[in-house]
Amino acid sequence: MERITEKRAEKLLKKYSKNSFAYRKVLQHVRAVRRLALKIASKSKRRLDKKFISTASLLHDIGRFDNPPGSKRNAVWHGVAGARILRKEGLPRHARAAERHVGSGITKAEAKKLGLPAKSYLPRTAEEKIICYADSLIFGDKEGTLKKLLERYRKEVGPQLVKRTIKLHDEIERMKNG
C-alpha cells in the first residue's frame, strides 16, 4: 500500500509548481479541501482511510500547475495531468483520486466529448467521493454551499452535472447517517 506523509505531499506540490504564487494559491486551496474532506470523513459511520483522504486531498490538484484555471479544457485536463504526475511518483491510488475529482466526476461519454482519454472519471471509492465532493464545495480556499455549487454547475455546465452532484451529495449524507 502506498504511503505518503502530508509533508511529502506538500513537497511534491512545490516540486511541480511553476512559481511561488501558483504554489501558494494551490496550497491554500488543497489545504481547505483537506480540512473539509477530513471533517466529512470524521462524521462518517464507515471505516475510511483518513490518512489517504488527507494526502490525496493535498495532491488532487497537482495537475493545476500545467493546467491553470481559466479555460474549459484546463478545467477538465488538470485531473488527468495530475494523475500522470502521481503515477510517475509511484502513487497510483492518489492518481486515481486526482483524475476522478473533477466536477462530480466525468462519464466516459463526456470524456470523449471533452477530448480526454475515453474512460470513466467518476469517483468510485468512498474516499474518492469525499475528496471530489469537498473539492466541489471549496471556492478558492473558502467553503461554499451546495446551493451555490448547483447554481454554478447549472449555468456553466448543465443539468447532467447538477444531477450527478445531487447524487454525490446524497451519497455523502448516507455515509454520515449509516
C-alpha positions in Angstrom: 0.0 0.0 0.0 1.3 3.4 -0.9 2.1 5.7 2.0 3.0 9.3 1.9 3.0 12.0 4.6 1.3 15.4 4.4 4.8 17.0 4.4 5.9 14.9 1.4 2.7 15.7 -0.4 3.3 19.4 0.0 6.9 18.9 -1.2 5.6 17.2 -4.3 3.3 20.2 -4.9 6.3 22.5 -4.6 8.4 20.3 -7.0 5.8 20.6 -9.8 4.8 24.2 -9.2 5.9 26.7 -11.8 6.3 29.6 -9.3 5.8 30.6 -5.7 2.5 32.4 -6.4 0.9 29.4 -8.1 2.2 27.1 -5.3 0.7 29.3 -2.6 -2.7 29.5 -4.4 -2.9 25.8 -5.0 -1.6 25.0 -1.5 -4.3 27.3 0.1 -7.0 25.5 -1.9 -5.9 21.9 -1.3 -5.5 22.6 2.4 -9.1 23.9 2.5 -10.2 20.8 0.6 -8.3 18.6 3.0 -10.0 20.3 6.0 -13.5 19.8 4.6 -12.8 16.3 3.5 -11.5 15.2 6.9 -14.5 17.0 8.5 -16.8 14.9 6.3 -14.9 11.7 7.0 -15.0 12.3 10.7 -18.8 12.3 10.6 -19.0 9.1 8.6 -20.0 5.9 10.2 -17.9 4.0 7.6 -14.3 2.9 8.2 -12.4 5.2 6.0 -8.7 5.7 5.3 -8.3 9.2 6.7 -4.6 9.3 6.1 -5.3 8.7 2.4 -8.0 11.3 2.4 -5.6 13.8 3.9 -2.7 13.2 1.5 -4.9 12.7 -1.6 -6.7 15.9 -0.9 -3.4 17.7 -0.8 -2.4 16.2 -4.1 -5.6 16.2 -6.1 -4.8 19.5 -7.9 -1.1 18.8 -8.6 -2.0 18.9 -12.3 -3.1 22.6 -12.0 0.4 23.9 -12.4 0.3 22.8 -16.1 -3.4 23.4 -16.5 -4.3 26.6 -14.5 -8.0 27.7 -14.2 -9.4 29.8 -17.0 -10.5 27.6 -19.8 -12.9 24.7 -20.0 -10.1 22.4 -21.4 -7.8 23.2 -18.4 -10.7 22.7 -16.0 -11.0 19.1 -17.0 -7.4 18.2 -18.1 -5.8 19.1 -14.8 -7.1 15.9 -13.2 -5.6 13.7 -16.0 -2.3 15.7 -15.8 -2.2 15.3 -12.1 -2.8 11.5 -12.4 0.1 11.3 -14.8 2.4 13.0 -12.3 1.3 10.9 -9.4 1.7 7.6 -11.3 5.2 8.7 -12.2 5.8 9.4 -8.4 4.7 5.9 -7.6 1.3 6.9 -6.2 -1.3 5.1 -8.3 -4.1 5.3 -5.7 -3.6 9.0 -5.3 -3.5 9.3 -9.1 -7.0 7.8 -9.4 -8.3 10.3 -6.8 -6.8 13.1 -8.9 -8.3 12.0 -12.2 -11.7 11.3 -10.6 -12.2 14.6 -8.6 -13.1 17.0 -11.4 -16.6 18.4 -11.0 -18.6 15.5 -9.6 -16.8 13.1 -11.9 -16.9 12.7 -15.7 -18.6 9.8 -17.6 -16.8 8.0 -20.4 -19.1 9.7 -23.0 -18.4 13.1 -21.5 -14.7 12.3 -21.5 -14.8 11.6 -25.3 -16.6 14.9 -26.0 -14.1 16.8 -23.9 -11.1 15.2 -25.7 -10.0 13.3 -22.6 -8.8 9.7 -22.9 -12.0 7.7 -23.2 -12.7 6.2 -19.8 -14.9 6.9 -16.8 -13.5 9.5 -14.4 -16.3 9.0 -11.8 -15.1 8.7 -8.2 -15.6 5.1 -7.1 -14.4 4.7 -3.5 -15.9 6.4 -0.5 -12.6 8.3 -0.1 -12.6 9.5 -3.7 -16.2 10.6 -3.4 -15.4 12.6 -0.2 -12.4 14.3 -1.9 -14.4 15.0 -5.0 -17.3 16.4 -3.0 -15.1 18.5 -0.7 -13.3 20.0 -3.7 -16.5 21.0 -5.4 -17.6 22.9 -2.3 -14.3 24.8 -1.9 -14.2 28.0 -3.9 -10.5 29.1 -3.8 -9.9 28.5 -0.1 -13.4 29.2 1.2 -16.2 26.7 1.8 -19.3 27.4 -0.3 -22.8 26.0 -0.2 -24.3 23.2 -2.2 -26.9 25.7 -3.5 -24.1 28.0 -4.8 -22.4 25.0 -6.4 -25.5 23.7 -8.1 -26.3 27.2 -9.5 -22.7 27.4 -10.9 -22.9 24.0 -12.5 -26.4 24.7 -13.9 -25.1 27.9 -15.5 -21.7 26.7 -16.7 -22.1 23.0 -17.5 -25.7 21.8 -17.5 -28.3 19.6 -15.9 -26.3 16.3 -16.0 -23.6 17.6 -13.7 -26.3 19.1 -11.4 -28.0 15.7 -11.2 -24.6 13.9 -10.6 -23.7 16.4 -7.9 -27.0 15.9 -6.1 -26.5 12.2 -6.2 -22.9 12.6 -4.8 -24.3 14.8 -2.1 -26.9 12.2 -1.2 -24.2 9.5 -1.0 -22.1 11.7 1.3 -25.1 12.3 3.5 -25.8 8.5 3.7 -22.2 8.0 4.7 -22.8 10.3 7.7 -26.0 8.6 8.7 -25.2 5.0 8.3 
